[in-house]
Amino acid sequence: MNVGSLLKLIPAQTFQDLAIETKVDAHVKKLSGEVMFKLILFSMLSSDKLSLRVMETYLHSAKFKSFSGYDILDGKYNSIRDRICTINADYFEQLFKKIFSIYNKELKEENALSKTDSTYVCLASKLFPDGMKNGDGIFDKRFLKYSVNLKGSIPSSVKVFTDQSHVSEDLALAELINDTDCLEGNIVAFDRGLQSRTSFDKFTDDNKWFVSRANLNIKCAEAETNSRVEKTADSSVTITSDQNCILFAKGKKSKHKYRVIKGVIDSSGLEICFVTNIMHENAYLVAEWYKQRWEIEIFFKFLKQHLNVKHLVSRDENGIKVMIYMTMILAILVIAYKKINSIKGFKMAKLKFELELENEIIKEIVILCGGDPDKANHLFKSG
């Protein structure tokens, strides 16, 4: 599937419908929500180091006017900055959710495993005084934290945190999982930063099934041993124990029983412990689900290396949310393009996406000038 066809999966009416719903364009004459969406997306794709000046330059370019469908566009970098800081971030959140839904279905990943984790953006404290502290002795740095749920290949939800309390994954990840509707009835894997027994009980009450790591000395009561199962040929661990039990910590017991599975990693000989509320699946399958959690680490690496998420054009909280939502939308598009076209690496997928989009824009300009791009079709064919 080429880039043009991929982008056409997003109905054109979506932008207008959400603009009305969120009132994003109320009292705004220039730089509508749709124009800002397309400007940020186009600028992220076209520039390795995004800035307000770069966005201002692209706004006035023929290529962007063709891409956006607007012939007359005006705005300086300071008006772009002010619009990003004040525009209703709900518009971008709803676009992100809509776009996830479209491509999740296109990739046939409605029932795919979810992986949830958090990462940070580090900034100088002078530039971002309202950020959180993370680590002893680092006084001149502040951090922005964002927690992401990756459903199958693409992000389905994201939350941005700047307050100090959300350094704790027991708060940040639990809040994300609790607020993510697509997890109901599905399975989510997360690391042992989230250990709250109260959160485990809420996930279970809400029909959200999870697999996580736990400490080897996890405290259990009323343990019942499950039958051992035969090791699968492709498993990288050997299960040594499998029990259903009540969890407790600091004298407080969990409301539900949980399954504690212990094993040894074959390659290193290290012991590992999993905890889950999935009581009846094969223990080796549970271990395999947790192993897939590593995919979100690869996703974060993609964001930082190829989408330059650490370079924020706004340090206002509203502007940060807008840019994070836009980064997630761009990630969905590039990953969907990569997977549909069986491209191996993220770098090449993004590059080919950019070049195909540029070719589509050139063809559109040729047509507007009365020409026929089919006469030079050989120039647009990839090798």
N, C-alpha and C positions, 0 to 999 in steps of 0.2 A: 504494500500500500504506500503510495507516495504522500508527501507532506500535504498537498492540496486536499486529497481525499480524507486524510486523517483529520485536518482542521475542520472540514465540512461536517464531521460528525457532531460538532457543537452547533445546534440550531441558531441561526442568526437572531431569532426572536428572543433568545435567552437573555441577551444583554438589555434589551428594552424592558422585558418583563421584570427582571431583577432591579432595574433602575427605578421602576414604578414602586415595586414592593419595598425597597430600602430607602426611597426618596434621595438617592445619591446625587441627583442632579437638581435638587430643589435650590432655587436662587443662584444657579450657576449658569453663566452665559458661555464660558469657554471651558475646555478641558473636561468634557463629560466623563462619566464613569467608564464608558466603552472606550473612549479615546485614551484615557489613562491606562486602562487594562492593556490595550494594544501597544501603547508607547513603552510601557515597562517591559512587556514581553519581548517586543522587537529589540529594545535596547539591551536586555539581558542576553539575547541570542547573538547580537552583533558586536558586543564589546566585552572583552575579558575583564576590564576594570570599569565598572559602571560608576557614573557620577551624574550630578544634575546638569553639568555643562554638556556632557555626552548626550543626555536625554533631550536637552534643548536643541542640539545640532540635528539629531535624528528627527525631531518633531517637524523641522522645516525641510527635510529632505524629500526628494521625489519618490524614493523607494518607500519611505514610510507612508506618504500620502496615498500611494497605490495600495499598500498593504492594509491601511486602515479604512480606505474607502471614502476619505474626506479630502476634498480638493484644497480647501482653505483652512489652514491651521495656524494659530498664533499663540505665542507664550514664551516668556523668558524663564531662565533657570529658577529665579526666585518665586515665580508664580507656580512652577512645577513643584518646587519644595513645599510651598504653602498648601497646595492642593493635596499632596501626599500626607501632610501632617493633619489635615482637617477632613479629608474625604471619609465617608462612612465605611469603616473597615468591614462592616457586615456584608457589603456588596461583594467584596473580594472573597470573604468566607463562603458566601452562598455560591459564588461562581466556582470556587474550589470544590465544594461538595457536589455540585452538579457535574462538573467535568470528571471528577473521580467516578461518579456513578456511570457515566457514559462509557469511559474506557475500562472500568472494571468489568462491565458487561461485554464489551468488545473483546477483551482478553479472556473471557470465560473464566473469571476468577471470583465469581460471586461467593463460592464456598471455600475459598483458599484460606490457608492458615495466616493468622496475623502475627506480626512481630512488633513489640513496643519497646522504645528506649528513648533516652534523652542525650542531647549534646549541647555544647556551649559555644558562644561567640565571645571572644575576649577583646576588650577595648580599654584604652587608657582612662583612668578615673576622671581626668579633666574633661574628656569628651563625653563620658557617660556616667556622671556622678550618681545617677539613680539605680544603677545596676547592682547585682548581688555580689557578695564576696564569696570566693570559693578557694579555700586553702589558707593555711597559716602563713603569715609573713609576706603575703602578696598585697601590699597596701596601695600600690599605684595602679592596680588593675580592677576593672569591674566586669561582670559577666552577664550576658543574656543567655537564658536557657530556653530551649524549645524541645518539647517532647512530641514524638511522632508515632503514629500507628501505621505500619506498612502492611496492607492487606494484599497478599499475593506479591505482585511486583511493584505496586504503586502506593503512594501515601493516601490514606483515607481520612485522617484527622491529624490536627496539629494544635498544640497550645504553646503560647509564648509566656514566659515568666521572667519577671525582674525583681520580685520581692524576695527577701532573704529566706523566708520560711520554705519556699519551694526548691531550695537546694536539696531538701530531703526527697528522695524518690518515692518514699511512702506517701508523700502528698502529691507530687507532680504526676507520677505515672498512674496512681490510683484515680486522680481527678480526670485524666485523659481517658482511661478505660471506662470509668463510670459514665462519662459524657459521650462515648462513641456508640451510636445506635447499631451500627453494622456488626458489632461484636456479639450481639445477642444470639445465642444458639451456635456460635462459632468458637473457635479455639484461638487463644492468644498466648504467645510465648514471651516471657520477659526475664531479665536477669535478677539476681538476688538483692539488688538495691531496694526492691519492693518486698517487704517481709511482713507487713502488718496483718495480723490475724483478723482484725476487724474488716480490712479490705478484702481478704480472702472470703470471708463470710458474705460480704455484700455482693461480690462477683457471683458466688454460688446462688444466692437468693435471686439475682437478676438473670440467671441462666447464661452466664458468661463463663466458658470453660477455659482454664489456664494451665500452663506448664511453666514451672520456674525452677531455678536452682535454689538449694537451701544449704545451710551449713551442715557439716557432717555430724555435729553434736546437737542437731535439732531435737527439741524435747517433745516426747510423745507420751500419750496415755491411752489405756484401753486398746492396745495394739492387737490387730488380727492379721495373721500371716496369710498372704495370697499364694496360690500354687505357682511354682516356678514354671516358666515356659521355655521352649527350645530357642536358642539364639538364632537370629536370622543371619543369613550369609553375608549381608552387606553392613551389618552393625559394627560400629567402631568401639563399642563398650561391651563389657560382660556384666550382666546384672547379678548381684550377690544377695540382695534382699528386697522384698516387696511387701509392704504392710499398709493396712488401713488403720488410721488412729486419730485420736483427738490431739490437736496441737495446743501447746500452752507455752506462755512466756510471761515472766514477771508475775507468776501466780494466777494468770488469767487464761482460761481455756477457750478454745474456738467453739463456736456453736455447732459447726458441722464436722463430720469426719473427713479427713484428707488422706491421700495416698502418698506414702514416702517410699521412694525407690532409690536404692543405693547400688552403685556399680563401680567398676574399675575401667579407666580409659586404656584400651589395648596398647596404644602406641607409647604411652608414657608410664603406665602403671599407677597413675594417680587415682585416688578415690574421688567419686563424684556423687552428689545427692540431688534428687529431683523431688519436688512437691507438686501435687496436682489435685484438682477436684474431679478428674476423669477417672472413675473407679473401675471400669470394666474393660478397658482396651489393653492390648498386649503391651507389656512393659517396655519392650524394645521399640515399639512404635512411639510410645511416649518419649523415649530418649531421642528418637529420630526427630520428633517435632521440636524438641528443645534445640537440637543441633541446627535446625533451619533458622533459629533466631539470629545466627551470624549474618544473614542476608541484610539485616538493618544496619549492621556495621559497615558493610560494603556500600549501602545506600548513603550513609552519612559521608563516607569518603568521596563518593560521587558529587554530593552537594558542595563539599569544600574544595575539591580539586577542579571541578568542571563548571559549576554554577556559581562559584565565588560567593557563597552565602555569608562568609565572614566579613565581606565588604558592604557595610550598610550605608545607603545614601541618606538615611534619616535616622536620627537618634531620639526622635520623639516616639513615645510608646505606640501611638496610633500608626505612625508611619512605619515603625518596625513591623507591626502586624501586617500591614498592607504588603510590605516587601517579602515577608516570610510566606504569606499566602501565594504571592506571585511566584516565588521560588518553587513552591510545591506544585503549582500548576505547570510550570515549565518542566519540572521533573517528570510529571505524569506524561506529558506530550513526548519528551525524548525517550523515556523508558518504553512507552507503548510503541513508538516508531521502531526502536531497537528490537523489541521482542517480535513484533509482527513481521519485520523484514529480516529476522535472524542475523542481526549484526552482533559481533562478539563483544566488542569493547564499548564503554560509555563515550570515550573520547571520539571514536570514529562515528558513533551514532549521532552525537551532537553536531559534529562537523558536516556529515551528510545531510542532516536535518537543515542546517543553516544554508547549505549550498542549494538544496532543492527548493527551499523557500525563496531564495534569491532568484532562482530560475523562473519560478512561478510569477514573481513580481516583474521580472524583465519581460516575460511573455505578455503580461497584462499591459505594460507600458507600450509595447510594440503594437498591440491591438488598438489601444487608444490613439496611437499615431496613424492608424489606418493601414498598418502592415499585417503581415501574415507570419507568425512565429513558426508555423509548420514548414515554411521554406528553409528554415535554418534548424530543423529538428535535430540534425546530427550534432549540433553544438550543445544540445541539452541532454544528450544521452550520456549516462555514466558508463565508465569502463567495466 
